[in-house]
């Protein structure tokens, strides 16, 4: 047996042993994105309907009873984004989504979580849905329009992953 043939067989044998041990994939597969590599949230069609720039930060919209909640994270590393302003509005038992008193904004906490109480959302154009916007200058603007699975739900959750502006 030639020396070249011996080295080749030894390399093949070592490669097979590495694959059997679970190391082959790490050696042969190209680098993959980490689980925390998050793509930015795209704006949803109809999300900006009846948007009112500069809606005030409020403790609650109307008499409450319904909760809009969610998170705000940075695209890429998924880090929570504290102090981010989220505007919320909807067609509710107390007003239409175009009414000024149906709009309000809140700010994310230290963990990037937001929560705002508002009146019960009711169907508009056949669908119970809310509207949310991130509209500050640090990140790209995103408008969301999540639809509720049932008009009797008393909460709706939406999540933002923001791309720096």
C-alpha positions in Angstrom: 0.0 0.0 0.0 1.4 3.4 -0.9 1.8 6.1 1.8 -0.7 8.4 0.0 -3.3 5.7 0.0 -2.7 5.1 3.7 -3.2 8.8 4.6 -6.3 8.9 2.6 -7.9 5.9 4.3 -6.9 7.2 7.7 -8.6 10.6 6.9 -11.7 8.8 5.7 -11.8 6.6 8.8 -11.3 9.7 11.1 -14.1 11.5 9.2 -16.4 8.6 9.6 -15.6 8.3 13.4 -16.3 12.1 13.8 -19.6 11.8 12.0 -20.6 8.8 14.1 -19.7 10.8 17.2 -21.9 13.7 16.0 -19.0 16.0 15.1 -19.3 15.6 11.4 -22.1 18.1 11.0 -20.2 20.7 12.8 -17.2 20.2 10.5 -19.0 19.8 7.2 -22.1 22.1 7.5 -21.7 25.8 6.8 -22.3 28.2 9.7 -26.0 28.7 10.5 -27.8 31.7 12.0 -28.1 31.6 15.7 -31.6 31.1 17.2 -31.5 34.7 18.4 -31.0 36.2 14.9 -34.4 37.7 14.5 -35.7 39.3 11.3 -37.5 42.6 11.7 -41.3 42.6 11.8 -42.9 43.8 8.5 -45.8 46.3 8.6 -49.1 44.6 8.1 -51.6 45.7 5.4 -54.2 48.0 6.9 -52.1 48.5 10.0 -51.8 52.3 9.5 -55.6 52.8 8.9 -56.8 55.7 11.1 -53.3 56.3 12.6 -53.0 59.6 14.5 -49.4 60.7 14.9 -48.5 61.8 18.4 -51.2 60.1 20.3 -50.7 60.8 24.0 -49.2 58.3 26.4 -52.0 57.2 28.7 -52.6 55.0 31.7 -55.7 53.4 30.0 -57.9 54.1 27.0 -61.5 54.6 28.0 -63.1 52.5 30.8 -60.9 49.5 30.1 -61.7 45.8 30.4 -59.6 44.6 27.5 -55.8 44.2 27.5 -53.4 44.8 24.6 -50.0 43.3 25.4 -46.8 42.4 23.7 -43.0 42.8 23.5 -40.5 44.9 21.6 -37.1 43.5 20.7 -34.2 44.5 18.4 -33.8 42.8 15.1 -30.7 40.6 15.0 -29.8 39.8 18.6 -33.4 39.9 20.0 -32.5 42.2 22.9 -35.5 43.6 24.7 -36.0 47.3 24.0 -37.1 49.3 27.1 -38.6 52.8 26.8 -40.1 52.3 23.4 -43.4 54.1 22.6 -46.2 51.9 21.2 -49.4 53.5 19.9 -52.6 51.5 20.2 -56.1 52.1 18.7 -59.1 50.0 17.8 -62.9 50.0 17.2 -64.3 49.4 20.7 -67.5 49.4 22.6 -66.7 53.0 23.4 -65.8 54.4 19.9 -64.6 53.9 16.4 -60.9 53.5 15.6 -60.9 56.9 13.9 -62.1 58.7 17.1 -59.4 60.5 19.0 -60.5 58.9 22.3 -59.9 55.4 20.9 -56.2 56.1 20.6 -53.4 56.0 23.2 -49.8 55.1 23.6 -47.7 53.3 26.2 -44.0 52.7 26.8 -42.2 49.4 27.1 -40.8 48.4 30.5 -37.2 47.3 31.3 -37.9 43.9 29.6 -39.4 45.4 26.5 -42.9 44.5 27.5 -45.9 46.7 27.0 -49.4 46.5 28.3 -52.4 48.9 27.9 -55.9 48.5 29.1 -58.7 49.6 26.8 -62.4 49.0 26.1 -63.5 45.7 24.6 -62.6 45.5 20.9 -65.6 44.8 18.6 -65.7 43.8 14.9 -65.1 46.5 12.3 -65.5 45.4 8.7 -66.4 41.9 9.9 -63.2 41.3 12.0 -62.4 42.1 15.6 -58.9 43.6 15.3 -56.5 46.1 16.9 -54.0 48.5 15.5 -50.5 49.1 16.9 -47.6 51.3 15.8 -44.0 51.8 16.6 -43.4 55.3 15.3 -40.3 56.7 17.0 -37.2 57.8 15.2 -34.7 55.3 16.6 -36.1 52.3 14.6 -38.1 51.9 11.4 -41.8 52.5 11.7 -44.0 49.3 11.9 -47.8 49.2 11.8 -49.5 46.0 13.0 -53.2 44.9 12.6 -53.6 41.6 14.5 -57.0 40.0 14.1 -58.6 38.3 17.1 -59.6 34.7 16.8 -62.9 35.4 18.6 -64.8 38.7 19.3 -65.3 37.6 22.9 -61.5 37.5 23.7 -60.5 40.0 26.4 -56.9 40.4 25.3 -54.8 40.6 22.2 -51.0 40.1 22.0 -48.7 41.6 19.4 -44.9 41.5 19.1 -42.5 43.9 17.4 -38.9 43.1 16.2 -37.5 46.5 15.2 -34.8 47.4 12.7 -32.6 50.4 13.6 -33.5 53.4 11.4 
